[in-house]
Amino acid sequence: MPNHPLAGVFSALITPLHADGTLNLDLLPALADAQIAQGLHGFYVGGSTGEAFLQSPAERQAVLAAFARANKGRAKLIAHVGAIATHEAIGLAHAAADAGYDAISAIPPFYYDFSAAEVLAHYRALADATPLPLIVYNFPAKSARPLSTKDLLTLLEHPKIIGVKHTSQNLYQLERLKTAAPHAVVYNGFDEMFVGGVAMGADGGIGTTYNFMGKLFVQMWNAVRAGQLDQARALQTRANAVIDVLIDVGVFPGTKAILQLQGLDCGPCRAPFAALTEAQRAKLAQVFQSHLA
């Protein structure tokens, strides 16, 4: 296990749904068991992979509580509590603390053209209002006001803001963050760049495809840390062959379809996500057999 208590390979957990789109919390224990068996160090619950922004605050709180029970203290837990409204993020953060999570994380408030000062104030208010440490979710492509390296380092000066989930192709920024703030825990966010992110200093990764190929990413993590870069790149190439198909058919519906092939029927994604066609499912089944079975 890595030295930092929150370092390692964390699955960005999907949310199981029934066929009618309602939460299927009863499947969470089996999902936890299957992923822990792959060697994952922890879970990032309630993020974009979990369809959080297609759920009500009450549903998000229910998922956080139910998964904490399913985990039974076996792996580290980070709750994503991001919301546009600061009070809503704070409410979710309190729910995460009550459920026994190890940390919270939040994407910057989006849609409105908030100023940099407003975004930083949002994070500081969230950190001040809750007992858990906070990990900033740096996702420039989905943020109305992308965070600069200076912004992130300013936030990391707050005693309760301990790290960054770095979902960006800018590995230069990742390296600058780790060099300037070596105490911070920094996660690679794009699955297809995991080896590069860890090689540039990331303390681990948080990813969607870890739901069904977590073992592969744990192997990558161990290979990079052991200096076995040829092996790590070969594993990344194998994972990326699967990721190419997921990008083609839809990452989140495709992830649930592969979990179904593994025996975990996590249902559909909520609308406006579209159901997969039979041709798309056939593509997924083919890449699953060739690279994961």
C-alpha positions as CSV (number, residue, x, y, z in Angstrom):
1,M,0.0,0.0,0.0
2,P,1.3,3.5,-0.8
3,N,2.8,5.7,1.9
4,H,0.2,8.5,1.8
5,P,-3.0,7.3,3.5
6,L,-5.1,8.4,0.6
7,A,-2.8,7.5,-2.3
8,G,-3.4,4.6,-4.6
9,V,-5.9,3.4,-7.2
10,F,-9.5,4.6,-6.6
11,S,-12.5,3.5,-8.7
12,A,-14.8,6.3,-9.7
13,L,-17.9,4.3,-8.7
14,I,-20.9,3.9,-11.0
15,T,-24.4,4.0,-9.5
16,P,-26.5,0.9,-10.1
17,L,-30.0,1.6,-11.3
18,H,-33.1,-0.5,-11.8
19,A,-34.5,-0.8,-15.4
20,D,-36.9,2.1,-14.5
21,G,-34.0,4.4,-13.6
22,T,-34.5,4.3,-9.8
23,L,-31.5,3.7,-7.5
24,N,-30.5,0.0,-7.0
25,L,-28.8,0.3,-3.7
26,D,-29.1,-3.4,-3.1
27,L,-26.4,-4.1,-5.7
28,L,-23.8,-2.0,-4.0
29,P,-22.4,-4.7,-1.7
30,A,-21.7,-7.0,-4.7
31,L,-20.1,-4.1,-6.6
32,A,-17.9,-3.3,-3.6
33,D,-16.9,-6.9,-3.2
34,A,-16.0,-7.3,-6.9
35,Q,-13.9,-4.2,-7.0
36,I,-12.1,-4.8,-3.7
37,A,-11.2,-8.2,-5.0
38,Q,-9.4,-6.5,-7.9
39,G,-7.0,-4.9,-5.4
40,L,-8.3,-1.3,-5.5
41,H,-7.2,0.9,-2.7
42,G,-10.4,2.9,-2.5
43,F,-13.5,4.4,-4.1
44,Y,-14.5,7.9,-5.3
45,V,-18.3,7.9,-4.8
46,G,-20.9,10.2,-6.3
47,G,-18.9,11.7,-9.1
48,S,-19.7,12.2,-12.7
49,T,-19.2,8.5,-13.3
50,G,-21.9,7.9,-10.7
51,E,-24.3,10.2,-12.6
52,A,-24.4,12.5,-9.6
53,F,-25.7,15.5,-11.6
54,L,-28.7,13.4,-12.7
55,Q,-29.7,12.7,-9.1
56,S,-31.4,14.8,-6.4
57,P,-29.5,15.7,-3.3
58,A,-31.5,13.2,-1.3
59,E,-30.5,10.4,-3.8
60,R,-26.9,11.4,-3.7
61,Q,-26.9,11.2,0.1
62,A,-28.6,7.8,-0.1
63,V,-25.9,6.5,-2.4
64,L,-23.1,7.8,-0.1
65,A,-24.6,6.2,3.0
66,A,-25.4,2.9,1.3
67,F,-22.0,2.5,-0.2
68,A,-20.2,3.2,3.1
69,R,-22.2,0.4,4.6
70,A,-21.4,-1.9,1.7
71,N,-17.7,-1.1,2.0
72,K,-17.6,-2.1,5.6
73,G,-14.4,-0.1,6.3
74,R,-12.3,-2.2,3.9
75,A,-11.2,0.5,1.5
76,K,-10.7,4.2,1.6
77,L,-13.7,6.4,0.7
78,I,-13.8,9.8,-1.0
79,A,-17.2,11.4,-1.5
80,H,-17.7,13.7,-4.4
81,V,-20.0,16.5,-3.1
82,G,-19.6,19.0,-5.9
83,A,-22.6,21.3,-6.7
84,I,-23.2,24.7,-8.2
85,A,-24.7,26.0,-4.9
86,T,-22.2,26.2,-2.0
87,H,-24.9,25.2,0.6
88,E,-25.8,22.1,-1.4
89,A,-22.2,21.0,-1.5
90,I,-21.9,21.6,2.3
91,G,-25.0,19.5,2.9
92,L,-23.6,16.6,1.0
93,A,-20.3,17.0,2.8
94,H,-22.0,16.7,6.1
95,A,-23.8,13.5,4.9
96,A,-20.4,12.1,3.8
97,A,-18.9,12.8,7.3
98,D,-21.9,11.2,9.0
99,A,-21.5,8.1,6.7
100,G,-17.8,7.7,7.7
101,Y,-16.0,8.9,4.6
102,D,-12.3,9.6,4.7
103,A,-12.4,12.8,2.5
104,I,-14.6,14.8,0.3
105,S,-14.0,16.2,-3.2
106,A,-15.8,18.7,-5.3
107,I,-15.8,20.0,-8.9
108,P,-15.7,23.8,-9.2
109,P,-19.2,25.4,-9.4
110,F,-20.1,25.3,-13.1
111,Y,-22.4,26.8,-15.7
112,Y,-22.3,30.4,-14.4
113,D,-19.4,32.5,-15.2
114,F,-18.1,32.7,-11.6
115,S,-14.9,34.7,-11.0
116,A,-11.8,33.0,-9.8
117,A,-12.3,34.7,-6.4
118,E,-15.8,33.3,-6.2
119,V,-14.6,29.8,-7.0
120,L,-11.8,30.0,-4.4
121,A,-14.3,31.3,-1.8
122,H,-16.6,28.4,-2.6
123,Y,-13.9,25.9,-1.8
124,R,-12.8,27.6,1.3
125,A,-16.4,27.8,2.6
126,L,-16.8,24.1,1.9
127,A,-13.5,23.2,3.7
128,D,-14.4,25.4,6.7
129,A,-17.9,24.0,7.1
130,T,-17.1,20.3,7.2
131,P,-14.8,18.0,9.3
132,L,-13.4,16.1,6.4
133,P,-10.3,17.0,4.3
134,L,-11.1,18.3,0.8
135,I,-9.7,17.3,-2.5
136,V,-10.2,19.8,-5.3
137,Y,-11.5,18.3,-8.6
138,N,-9.5,20.0,-11.3
139,F,-11.5,19.3,-14.5
140,P,-10.9,22.2,-16.9
141,A,-13.0,20.8,-19.7
142,K,-16.1,20.8,-17.5
143,S,-15.5,24.0,-15.5
144,A,-16.8,27.4,-16.3
145,R,-13.7,28.9,-14.7
146,P,-10.7,26.5,-15.1
147,L,-8.3,26.6,-12.1
148,S,-4.8,27.8,-12.8
149,T,-1.8,26.3,-11.1
150,K,-1.6,29.4,-8.9
151,D,-5.3,28.9,-8.0
152,L,-4.7,25.3,-7.0
153,L,-1.6,26.1,-5.0
154,T,-3.4,28.9,-3.2
155,L,-6.2,26.5,-2.3
156,L,-3.6,23.9,-1.1
157,E,-2.4,26.5,1.5
158,H,-5.7,25.9,3.4
159,P,-5.1,23.4,6.1
160,K,-8.1,21.2,5.2
161,I,-7.5,21.2,1.4
162,I,-5.2,18.3,1.0
163,G,-5.1,17.4,-2.7
164,V,-6.2,17.6,-6.3
165,K,-8.0,15.2,-8.6
166,H,-6.3,16.2,-11.9
167,T,-8.6,15.3,-14.8
168,S,-6.6,17.1,-17.5
169,Q,-4.1,16.3,-20.3
170,N,-1.8,19.0,-18.8
171,L,0.7,16.7,-17.1
172,Y,3.1,19.7,-16.9
173,Q,0.6,21.3,-14.5
174,L,0.4,18.0,-12.5
175,E,4.2,18.0,-12.2
176,R,4.3,21.6,-11.2
177,L,1.7,21.0,-8.5
178,K,3.6,18.0,-7.0
179,T,6.9,19.9,-7.1
180,A,5.5,23.0,-5.4
181,A,3.2,21.1,-3.0
182,P,4.8,17.7,-2.3
183,H,2.6,17.2,0.7
184,A,-0.5,17.2,-1.4
185,V,-2.1,14.0,-2.7
186,V,-2.6,14.4,-6.5
187,Y,-4.6,11.9,-8.5
188,N,-4.4,11.3,-12.3
189,G,-7.9,11.6,-13.7
190,F,-7.8,10.5,-17.3
191,D,-7.7,6.7,-17.4
192,E,-6.0,6.6,-20.9
193,M,-3.1,8.6,-19.5
194,F,-2.6,6.8,-16.1
195,V,1.0,5.7,-16.7
196,G,2.0,9.2,-17.8
197,G,0.3,10.9,-14.9
198,V,1.9,8.5,-12.3
199,A,5.3,8.9,-14.1
200,M,4.9,12.7,-13.7
201,G,4.3,12.4,-10.0
202,A,0.7,11.5,-9.4
203,D,0.0,9.7,-6.1
204,G,-2.4,7.4,-7.9
205,G,-5.5,7.6,-10.0
206,I,-9.3,7.9,-9.9
207,G,-11.0,6.5,-12.9
208,T,-14.2,5.2,-14.5
209,T,-12.8,2.1,-16.1
210,Y,-11.4,0.9,-12.8
211,N,-15.0,-0.3,-12.2
212,F,-14.3,-3.3,-14.4
213,M,-10.5,-3.4,-15.0
214,G,-9.2,-2.2,-11.7
215,K,-6.8,-5.1,-11.5
216,L,-5.1,-3.8,-14.7
217,F,-4.6,-0.3,-13.2
218,V,-3.3,-1.7,-10.0
219,Q,-0.8,-3.7,-12.1
220,M,0.1,-0.5,-13.9
221,W,0.5,1.4,-10.6
222,N,2.8,-1.3,-9.3
223,A,4.8,-1.4,-12.5
224,V,5.5,2.3,-12.7
225,R,6.5,2.4,-9.0
226,A,8.9,-0.5,-9.6
227,G,10.4,1.3,-12.6
228,Q,9.1,-1.3,-15.0
229,L,7.9,1.3,-17.6
230,D,7.8,-1.1,-20.6
231,Q,5.4,-3.4,-18.7
232,A,3.4,-0.4,-17.6
233,R,3.1,0.9,-21.1
234,A,2.0,-2.5,-22.4
235,L,-0.7,-2.6,-19.8
236,Q,-1.8,1.0,-20.7
237,T,-2.0,0.0,-24.4
238,R,-4.2,-3.0,-23.4
239,A,-6.5,-0.7,-21.3
240,N,-6.6,1.9,-24.1
241,A,-7.9,-0.6,-26.6
242,V,-10.9,-1.0,-24.4
243,I,-11.2,2.7,-23.7
244,D,-11.3,3.4,-27.5
245,V,-14.4,1.4,-27.8
246,L,-16.0,3.0,-24.7
247,I,-15.4,6.4,-26.2
248,D,-17.0,5.3,-29.4
249,V,-20.2,3.9,-27.8
250,G,-20.5,6.1,-24.7
251,V,-18.2,5.8,-21.7
252,F,-20.8,5.5,-18.9
253,P,-23.4,3.3,-20.6
254,G,-20.5,1.2,-22.0
255,T,-19.0,0.8,-18.5
256,K,-22.3,-0.5,-17.2
257,A,-22.6,-2.9,-20.2
258,I,-19.1,-4.4,-19.5
259,L,-20.0,-4.8,-15.8
260,Q,-23.0,-6.7,-17.0
261,L,-20.7,-9.0,-19.0
262,Q,-18.8,-9.6,-15.7
263,G,-22.1,-10.6,-14.0
264,L,-23.1,-7.3,-12.4
265,D,-26.2,-5.9,-14.0
266,C,-26.0,-2.3,-12.9
267,G,-28.9,-1.2,-15.2
268,P,-29.0,1.7,-17.7
269,C,-27.8,5.2,-17.3
270,R,-30.4,7.9,-16.7
271,A,-31.8,10.0,-19.6
272,P,-30.6,11.9,-21.5
273,F,-28.0,9.1,-21.8
274,A,-29.2,6.8,-24.6
275,A,-29.5,3.1,-24.4
276,L,-26.8,1.1,-26.2
277,T,-27.7,-0.5,-29.6
278,E,-27.2,-4.2,-30.2
279,A,-24.3,-3.2,-32.5
280,Q,-22.6,-1.2,-29.8
281,R,-23.1,-4.0,-27.3
282,A,-21.5,-6.4,-29.8
283,K,-18.4,-4.1,-30.1
284,L,-18.1,-4.1,-26.3
285,A,-18.5,-7.9,-26.0
286,Q,-15.8,-8.3,-28.7
287,V,-13.2,-6.1,-26.9
288,F,-14.1,-7.6,-23.6
289,Q,-13.4,-11.1,-24.9
290,S,-10.1,-10.1,-26.6
291,H,-8.7,-7.9,-23.8
292,L,-10.4,-8.6,-20.5
293,A,-11.9,-12.1,-20.4
